[in-house]
């Protein structure tokens, strides 16, 4: 099998299966928009598809990354950003904690490879969450390691926001036991 390498729109080199995914993702979303009239139905379908991918992808991630068990939600959010996003999408989001309880985090993407070939959303698709598949992937992977979470897009450059931001809210409490944070 040979690797095809070419220049993407932003001048960065693209190669292999990740780029094939990026190139075909737009066709997938376009077909879903033809199949469903309501953006909410497309968003739900993308999330459901992503969830199925995440459920299966976590095994590959754990095998390839050889990471150890995370001891806190903060470590988990960092692992998602610094290892998983880098491994599968070639980008590293910035992580910020957005709650005093330490269970809500934001992943801020300077570059979102899924929208490399998208200029803007059509006006009639204003409520479409084009990259909702990512939320499903994260949610599915987290549930497989017993960390249920709500994952949603908080901001999206395709919708005119200043940044692309994915919110992750872990649904279980983190308890402090003798100086160690355990997730219950």
N, C-alpha and C positions, 0 to 999 in steps of 0.2 A: 504494500500500500504506500503510495507516495503522498507527500504533503503539498498542497497547493498553497502558496503564499502570495498575497497581493495586497495592494494598498487600499485601505478603506477610505471613506469620504474625509475623515479627519487626518489622513496621512499616516495613521499607525498601521503597522503590519498585521495582517489577519492570517490565521492558519487553522486548519483542521476542523474538528466537529463543532467547536464552540461557535465558529463563524458560520458554519452551515445552519446551525440553530438560529442565529441572529437573522440570517438572510431569509429563512423560511418562516420565521415567527410572524412577520408582517402578513404573509399570505394566509396563515392560520387565522389571525385576527380579522382580516378582510372577509374570509369565508364565514366566520362566526357572525360578523355584522350582516352578512347576506341571509344567514339562517335565522337570526333572531332580530325582531324589530326593536326591542327595548335594550338600551345599554345595560341596564341592571341584569338582564338575562345573560348578556355576553360576559359581564364582569363575574357573575356567578359561575359560568362555564369555565372561564379562565382560572378562577380560584380552584375549582374542583379538579381541573386538569393538573394544575400546579401541585395540589395536595397529593395526587397520585404519584407524581414525579418525586416529590419530597420523601414520601414513604419508602420509595425504592432507592433514591439517591443517597440516603443516609448511610446505608451499608457500604456503598462505594467510597463515600467520604471518610468513614471511620477506618476502612482498610487502607486507603491511599495516604491519608494524612497522619496516621499513627498518633493521634492526639490522645491525651489522657482525659479522664473525667473532669469536667468543669466543676468547681466548688462553689460558684456563685453565678447569679444572673449576669453580673458584669463580665465575668470570664466567658460566659456563653455568648454574649453579644459580641465581645471582641473576637471570639473564635469564628463566629459567623462572618464578620466583616473581614478580618485579616487572613483567614485561611479559606473558608468556603467560597466567598465571592471571588477572591483572587484565583482559586483553583478552577472554578467553573465559568466565570465571566471575565476574568482578567482585570478586574478593578478592585480597589480596596476602599469601601465607604468609611467615612468618619463616624465614630460612635459617640453618642452623647446620652447621658442618663437624664431622663426628663421627669423623675419623680423622687420625692424624699424617701419613699418606701423602697426604692432601688429595684422595682420590678418593671419599670417602663423605660424603654430605650428607643432612640432614633438612629437609623442608619441613613447617613446623608451621602448621596452619590453625586460626585462632581461630574462623572460621566456615566451614562447608562447605556451600555452597548445594545440593549434591545431597541433603542430609538435612533441608532446611528443613521438609519435610512428613512426616518420619518421627519418631515418638516413641521407639520402641525396636524391636529385632529380636525376633521370637518366640523363645521358649526352645528350640524344636526346630530353630532356624536359628542356633544359637550360633556355628558356625564359618563362617557366611556373611560374606564381605567385600563388603558392600553397594556400596561405591564402587570396587571393583576395576577398573572401566573406566578410572579416572584413571591407574592404574599402567600399563595397556596403552597409553593415549594418550601418556604421557611416554616410555615405552620405544620405541614406534613412531616418534615424532618424532625422538628422539635417534639411533636407528639410521639414519634417512634422512640425517642429517648426519654419518654415520660415527663415532658415539659410542655404541657398544654399552654397555648398562647393565642392571643388575638393579634393578627398581623394585618395592617392596613396602610394604604398610601395616605400620608398626611399632606404632602405637597407634591406637585408634579410639574416639571418644566413644560411638558406638552400642553398643560392647561394654563400656562402663563405665570406660574409661580416662580419665585426667585431660585428655587432649588428643587431637587427631587429627594423626598424624605419618606422612608418607610418606618412606621411605628410598630414596635413590638411590645406587647404587654403580657408578661408572664402571669398566669392565672392562679398559681399557687403562692402561698406565703413563704418567704425565706425566714428561717428561724435561727437565732444565734444560740449555739450550744457550746459553752466553754471556749469561746473565742473562735469557733469554726462556724461558718454559715452552712447550714444544711437546707436543702430545698425540700419542702414537704408538699 
